[in-house]
Amino acid sequence: LGSPRLDWAQLERHRRGILQTRGEMALKTDQGMKIEVLEGFARFLDEHTVEISGKDARTLRFGACVIATGAPAFVPPIPGAKEALATGAAVTSDTVWDLETPPKRLCIIGAGAIGMEMAQMFHDFGAEVLVLEALPRPVAEMEKEVAEQLMAALRKNSPRLTVLTGVQTQEISGSKGDLTVRYRDAEGQEHRHNADLLLIATGKRPDTSALQLERAGVKLGERGAISVDSRCQTNVPHIFAVGDVIGGYMLAHTAGQQGRVAAANLLGERAQYDARKDSGVTFTRPQVAFVGLSGEQAKAAGLDVAEVKVPLSIDAKAMMTGETEGLIKLVADKKTHRIVGVHFLADHADTLVGEAVLMVSAELSLEQVASAIHPHPTQTELFGEMARRLLSRLRRSARNSQ
């Protein structure tokens, strides 16, 4: 049959087809609910008026408003970065999809979730990949041990992928296909790296400059994000904001939940968004997933917690499929036994995290999870195993302290 070959054009058709279908489905849903959709660029004239320019130009008066304008990719002030983006020598996580062909040599600035997803993906497509991260450790947003084990797995399974931390990127020069990135490593040594393409994956940052928020009296908080409370309400009582534009977890499902919270409050109900129960998945291989708090976050929030972890290598199903890299870690309150967080490094973390979401969202206890009957052989039985282990440890500790 020969060696597998990447068909970039087919991959692009498949990707764009999914986006097109999903967009059409969303529009049909809106139309079915008699929601009027207008296309254009909006800006506030005052706290009850917006002006729309573009296709559906008009002026609208409103009783209440929800701002959900998202956030563009953030480009740090590195000399040459904006020029490289303008010529196509560099791309962001938004524009990387416009490539006609994948690069053979890729440099990525930023080792967060998006940077590492892209790094492994293009490595799998055959590229030599160098990732430059300014922070002391990569994927700093992940639970520490999960991040460490992910990087160990990448070093083992991705021979053409290199990640450097503590790096200061100093200059970007050259053109598409012949790019040079000058950087200083953690020891202060200067280096020059040549690549076909640069991907700037340094996160997103809200840009509300075109909205004229000052005319509506809406205040901004840190890094240009709109300030809201747990009800997603701004300082102007009838104006709400949701999604990337308010900062925090910049994830699609987060924005969706915040939208439902805002809608409920506009209807007179009492609803709140609780970041301590949010979740996310990073689609590396193995995948990383989380719900709720890490041990560090829980302690910072004033909780007295205990952790338990199990390696995937002890699981029967993982042994059968040969997917034994990774671990699952569970965090629970010592006093109430309430589960406050679950963290994953596993090949099917995107599926496994669903049960953990319900544990944290419903505030289930270790006793409830320990007594649940999980089927064998599945990886979900690890939840019951962890709950029983941690319960046993906490009970022994309680007896010893008496």
C-alpha positions as CSV (number, residue, x, y, z in Angstrom):
1,L,0.0,0.0,0.0
2,G,3.0,2.3,0.4
3,S,3.6,5.1,2.9
4,P,0.7,7.4,4.0
5,R,0.7,10.8,2.3
6,L,-0.8,14.1,3.6
7,D,-3.5,15.4,1.2
8,W,-3.6,19.1,2.4
9,A,-6.3,20.1,-0.1
10,Q,-8.6,17.3,1.1
11,L,-7.9,18.2,4.7
12,E,-8.8,21.8,4.0
13,R,-12.0,20.9,2.2
14,H,-13.0,18.7,5.2
15,R,-12.2,21.5,7.7
16,R,-14.0,24.2,5.7
17,G,-17.0,21.9,5.1
18,I,-17.4,21.4,8.9
19,L,-17.2,25.1,9.5
20,Q,-19.7,25.8,6.7
21,T,-22.2,23.2,8.0
22,R,-21.9,24.3,11.6
23,G,-22.4,28.0,10.6
24,E,-25.5,27.1,8.5
25,M,-26.9,25.0,11.3
26,A,-26.5,27.9,13.8
27,L,-28.1,30.4,11.4
28,K,-31.1,28.0,10.8
29,T,-31.5,27.7,14.6
30,D,-31.6,31.5,15.0
31,Q,-34.1,31.9,12.1
32,G,-36.3,29.1,13.6
33,M,-36.4,31.0,16.8
34,K,-37.3,34.2,14.9
35,I,-34.0,35.9,15.9
36,E,-33.1,38.6,13.4
37,V,-29.5,38.5,12.3
38,L,-27.8,41.6,11.0
39,E,-24.4,41.8,9.3
40,G,-22.1,44.8,9.9
41,F,-19.9,46.6,12.4
42,A,-21.6,48.0,15.5
43,R,-20.5,50.9,17.7
44,F,-22.3,52.5,20.6
45,L,-23.7,56.0,20.3
46,D,-25.0,56.1,23.9
47,E,-26.1,53.6,26.5
48,H,-29.3,52.7,24.6
49,T,-28.2,53.1,21.0
50,V,-25.9,51.3,18.5
51,E,-25.0,52.3,15.0
52,I,-24.4,49.6,12.4
53,S,-22.3,50.2,9.3
54,G,-21.8,47.7,6.5
55,K,-24.3,45.3,4.8
56,D,-27.3,45.9,7.2
57,A,-26.5,49.5,8.1
58,R,-28.9,51.2,10.5
59,T,-29.3,52.7,13.9
60,L,-30.8,50.6,16.7
61,R,-32.3,51.5,20.0
62,F,-32.2,48.8,22.7
63,G,-33.5,48.2,26.2
64,A,-30.8,45.6,26.9
65,C,-27.6,44.5,25.2
66,V,-25.1,41.6,25.3
67,I,-21.6,42.3,24.0
68,A,-20.1,39.1,22.5
69,T,-17.4,40.3,20.1
70,G,-14.7,37.8,21.0
71,A,-11.0,38.6,21.0
72,P,-8.3,38.7,18.2
73,A,-5.0,36.9,18.4
74,F,-2.5,38.9,20.5
75,V,0.7,39.9,18.8
76,P,3.5,40.8,21.2
77,P,5.6,43.9,20.5
78,I,8.5,41.9,18.9
79,P,10.5,43.9,16.3
80,G,9.5,42.7,12.9
81,A,6.3,40.8,14.0
82,K,3.7,43.0,12.4
83,E,5.8,43.3,9.2
84,A,6.0,39.5,9.0
85,L,2.3,39.1,9.5
86,A,1.6,41.6,6.8
87,T,3.8,39.7,4.2
88,G,2.6,36.3,5.2
89,A,5.9,35.3,6.6
90,A,4.1,34.9,10.0
91,V,0.6,33.7,10.8
92,T,-1.6,33.6,14.0
93,S,-3.9,30.9,15.2
94,D,-6.6,32.7,13.2
95,T,-4.8,32.9,9.9
96,V,-2.8,29.7,9.9
97,W,-5.7,28.0,8.2
98,D,-5.2,30.1,5.1
99,L,-1.9,28.3,4.2
100,E,-1.8,26.8,0.7
101,T,0.6,24.1,1.8
102,P,2.0,23.1,5.3
103,P,5.6,24.4,6.1
104,K,8.6,22.1,6.2
105,R,10.3,24.2,8.9
106,L,8.0,25.9,11.5
107,C,8.9,28.2,14.4
108,I,6.2,28.9,17.0
109,I,6.2,31.6,19.6
110,G,4.2,30.5,22.6
111,A,3.9,27.1,24.2
112,G,0.4,27.4,25.5
113,A,-2.4,25.0,24.7
114,I,-2.8,26.4,21.1
115,G,0.9,26.5,20.5
116,M,1.4,22.9,21.5
117,E,-1.6,21.7,19.6
118,M,-0.3,23.3,16.5
119,A,3.3,22.2,17.1
120,Q,2.3,18.5,17.3
121,M,-0.1,18.8,14.4
122,F,2.5,20.2,12.0
123,H,5.1,17.8,13.3
124,D,2.8,15.0,12.4
125,F,2.5,16.6,8.9
126,G,6.2,16.3,8.6
127,A,7.6,19.6,9.7
128,E,10.6,20.4,11.8
129,V,9.2,22.5,14.7
130,L,10.8,24.8,17.2
131,V,8.6,26.3,20.0
132,L,9.9,29.4,21.9
133,E,8.2,30.1,25.3
134,A,9.0,33.1,27.5
135,L,7.7,31.5,30.7
136,P,9.8,29.1,32.7
137,R,7.6,26.2,31.8
138,P,5.4,25.3,28.8
139,V,1.6,25.0,29.0
140,A,1.6,26.9,32.3
141,E,-2.2,27.0,32.3
142,M,-2.3,23.2,32.8
143,E,-2.0,21.3,36.1
144,K,1.7,21.1,36.8
145,E,2.2,17.4,36.8
146,V,0.0,16.9,33.8
147,A,2.0,19.5,31.9
148,E,5.3,17.8,32.9
149,Q,4.1,14.4,31.7
150,L,2.7,15.9,28.5
151,M,6.1,17.3,27.6
152,A,7.8,14.0,28.4
153,A,5.4,12.3,26.1
154,L,6.1,14.8,23.3
155,R,9.9,14.4,23.7
156,K,9.5,10.7,23.4
157,N,7.0,10.6,20.5
158,S,7.8,13.7,18.5
159,P,11.5,13.6,17.4
160,R,11.4,16.7,15.2
161,L,9.7,18.9,17.9
162,T,11.8,21.1,20.2
163,V,10.4,23.3,23.0
164,L,12.6,25.9,24.6
165,T,11.5,27.9,27.7
166,G,12.7,31.1,29.4
167,V,13.3,32.5,25.9
168,Q,13.3,36.2,24.9
169,T,12.4,36.6,21.2
170,Q,14.2,39.7,20.0
171,E,13.6,40.1,16.3
172,I,11.9,38.6,13.3
173,S,13.2,39.2,9.8
174,G,13.2,37.8,6.3
175,S,10.3,36.7,4.1
176,K,7.9,33.8,3.7
177,G,9.9,30.6,3.1
178,D,13.1,32.3,4.4
179,L,12.5,33.6,7.8
180,T,15.0,34.3,10.7
181,V,14.0,34.5,14.3
182,R,16.6,35.9,16.7
183,Y,16.2,35.0,20.3
184,R,18.0,34.8,23.7
185,D,17.8,31.5,25.6
186,A,17.4,31.0,29.3
187,E,21.2,31.2,29.8
188,G,21.4,34.5,28.0
189,Q,23.0,33.1,24.8
190,E,21.8,34.6,21.5
191,H,20.6,32.3,18.7
192,R,19.3,32.7,15.2
193,H,16.8,30.2,13.8
194,N,15.7,29.8,10.2
195,A,12.2,28.7,9.3
196,D,9.8,28.7,6.4
197,L,7.0,30.1,8.5
198,L,6.4,31.7,12.0
199,L,3.3,31.0,14.0
200,I,2.6,33.5,16.7
201,A,0.5,31.6,19.3
202,T,0.7,34.0,22.3
203,G,-3.0,33.9,23.2
204,K,-5.8,36.3,22.6
205,R,-6.5,39.7,23.9
206,P,-9.8,41.7,23.7
207,D,-9.8,44.7,21.4
208,T,-12.9,46.9,22.0
209,S,-11.5,50.1,20.5
210,A,-14.1,50.1,17.6
211,L,-17.1,49.7,19.9
212,Q,-16.9,53.2,21.5
213,L,-17.7,51.7,24.9
214,E,-17.0,55.0,26.6
215,R,-20.2,56.4,25.0
216,A,-22.2,53.7,26.8
217,G,-20.3,54.1,30.0
218,V,-19.0,50.5,30.0
219,K,-15.8,50.1,31.9
220,L,-12.8,47.9,31.1
221,G,-10.7,45.8,33.4
222,E,-7.3,44.0,33.0
223,R,-5.7,43.7,29.6
224,G,-8.6,45.5,27.8
225,A,-11.2,43.0,28.9
226,I,-14.7,44.2,29.7
227,S,-15.4,44.1,33.5
228,V,-18.3,41.9,34.5
229,D,-19.7,40.3,37.6
230,S,-20.7,36.6,38.0
231,R,-24.0,37.4,36.3
232,C,-22.0,38.6,33.2
233,Q,-23.3,42.1,33.9
234,T,-21.2,45.2,33.3
235,N,-21.1,48.3,35.4
236,V,-24.1,49.5,33.2
237,P,-27.0,47.4,34.5
238,H,-28.7,46.7,31.2
239,I,-25.5,45.9,29.3
240,F,-24.0,42.4,29.7
241,A,-20.8,40.9,28.1
242,V,-19.8,37.3,27.5
243,G,-17.1,35.2,25.9
244,D,-13.5,36.1,25.0
245,V,-14.2,39.9,25.3
246,I,-14.4,39.5,29.2
247,G,-11.1,37.5,29.5
248,G,-10.8,34.4,31.6
249,Y,-11.2,31.0,29.9
250,M,-11.3,31.9,26.2
251,L,-13.2,28.7,25.2
252,A,-16.3,28.3,23.0
253,H,-18.3,26.4,25.7
254,T,-17.4,29.0,28.3
255,A,-18.9,31.7,26.0
256,G,-22.0,29.6,25.5
257,Q,-22.5,29.1,29.2
258,Q,-22.0,32.8,29.9
259,G,-24.5,33.6,27.1
260,R,-27.1,31.5,28.8
261,V,-26.3,33.2,32.2
262,A,-26.7,36.6,30.6
263,A,-30.0,35.6,28.9
264,A,-31.4,34.2,32.2
265,N,-30.6,37.3,34.1
266,L,-32.2,39.5,31.4
267,L,-35.3,37.4,31.8
268,G,-35.4,38.2,35.5
269,E,-33.9,34.9,36.8
270,R,-30.8,34.6,39.0
271,A,-28.0,32.8,37.2
272,Q,-24.2,32.9,37.7
273,Y,-21.1,31.8,35.8
274,D,-18.7,29.9,38.1
275,A,-15.2,29.6,36.6
276,R,-14.4,27.1,39.4
277,K,-16.6,24.5,37.6
278,D,-15.4,25.2,34.0
279,S,-13.6,22.7,31.9
280,G,-11.4,22.4,28.8
281,V,-9.6,20.0,26.5
282,T,-6.3,20.5,24.7
283,F,-6.1,18.2,21.7
284,T,-2.5,17.1,21.9
285,R,-1.6,13.4,21.8
286,P,-2.2,12.3,24.6
287,Q,-5.0,14.8,25.2
288,V,-5.1,17.1,28.2
289,A,-8.4,17.9,29.9
290,F,-9.5,19.5,33.1
291,V,-12.6,20.4,35.1
292,G,-12.6,22.6,38.2
293,L,-9.6,23.4,40.3
294,S,-6.1,22.1,40.5
295,G,-4.6,21.4,44.0
296,E,-2.7,24.7,43.7
297,Q,-5.8,26.7,42.7
298,A,-7.9,25.1,45.4
299,K,-5.3,26.0,48.1
300,A,-5.1,29.5,46.8
301,A,-8.9,29.8,47.1
302,G,-8.6,28.8,50.8
303,L,-9.7,25.2,50.5
304,D,-8.0,22.3,52.4
305,V,-7.8,19.6,49.7
306,A,-6.2,16.3,49.1
307,E,-5.2,14.7,45.8
308,V,-5.1,11.2,44.4
309,K,-3.8,10.1,41.0
310,V,-3.6,6.9,39.0
311,P,-1.4,6.2,35.9
312,L,-3.1,5.0,32.8
313,S,-0.7,2.1,32.8
314,I,-2.7,0.2,35.4
315,D,-6.0,0.4,33.5
316,A,-7.2,-2.8,31.7
317,K,-8.8,-0.9,28.8
318,A,-5.6,1.2,28.2
319,M,-3.5,-2.0,28.3
320,M,-5.7,-3.5,25.6
321,T,-5.5,-0.6,23.3
322,G,-1.9,0.3,24.0
323,E,-2.8,3.8,25.2
324,T,-1.0,3.6,28.6
325,E,0.7,7.1,28.6
326,G,-0.7,9.6,31.1
327,L,-2.6,9.9,34.3
328,I,-5.8,11.0,35.9
329,K,-5.7,13.2,39.1
330,L,-8.6,13.9,41.4
331,V,-8.8,16.8,43.9
332,A,-11.3,16.8,46.8
333,D,-12.1,18.9,49.9
334,K,-10.7,17.1,52.9
335,K,-13.6,18.1,55.2
336,T,-16.7,17.7,52.9
337,H,-15.2,15.1,50.6
338,R,-16.6,17.2,47.7
339,I,-14.8,16.7,44.4
340,V,-13.5,20.1,43.3
341,G,-11.3,19.2,40.3
342,V,-10.2,16.4,38.0
343,H,-7.2,16.6,35.6
344,F,-6.3,14.3,32.7
345,L,-3.5,13.3,30.4
346,A,-5.0,10.5,28.4
347,D,-5.7,9.5,24.8
348,H,-9.5,9.8,25.3
349,A,-9.6,12.7,27.7
350,D,-12.1,14.5,25.6
351,T,-14.6,11.6,26.3
352,L,-13.5,10.9,29.9
353,V,-13.8,14.4,31.1
354,G,-17.6,14.3,30.7
355,E,-18.2,12.3,33.8
356,A,-15.8,14.5,35.7
357,V,-17.7,17.6,34.6
358,L,-20.8,16.2,36.2
359,M,-18.9,15.3,39.4
360,V,-17.6,18.9,39.9
361,S,-20.8,20.6,38.6
362,A,-23.1,18.6,40.8
363,E,-20.7,18.8,43.7
364,L,-20.6,15.0,44.1
365,S,-18.7,13.5,47.1
366,L,-16.0,10.9,47.1
367,E,-18.6,8.5,48.7
368,Q,-21.0,9.0,45.8
369,V,-18.4,8.3,43.1
370,A,-16.9,5.4,45.1
371,S,-20.2,3.7,45.3
372,A,-21.2,4.2,41.7
373,I,-20.9,1.0,39.6
374,H,-18.6,1.6,36.7
375,P,-18.4,-1.0,33.9
376,H,-15.3,-3.1,33.3
377,P,-13.2,-2.9,31.2
378,T,-13.5,0.9,30.7
379,Q,-11.4,3.8,31.8
380,T,-14.3,5.3,33.7
381,E,-13.7,2.6,36.4
382,L,-10.6,4.6,37.4
383,F,-12.9,7.3,38.9
384,G,-14.3,4.8,41.4
385,E,-10.8,3.5,42.1
386,M,-9.5,7.0,42.8
387,A,-12.5,7.9,45.0
388,R,-12.1,4.7,47.1
389,R,-8.3,5.2,47.4
390,L,-8.7,8.8,48.6
391,L,-11.5,8.0,50.9
392,S,-9.4,5.3,52.6
393,R,-6.5,7.7,53.0
394,L,-8.6,10.4,54.5
395,R,-10.3,8.0,56.9
396,R,-6.9,6.7,58.1
397,S,-5.7,10.2,58.5
398,A,-8.8,11.1,60.6
399,R,-8.3,8.1,62.8
400,N,-4.6,8.8,63.4
401,S,-5.3,12.4,64.3
402,Q,-7.8,11.4,67.1
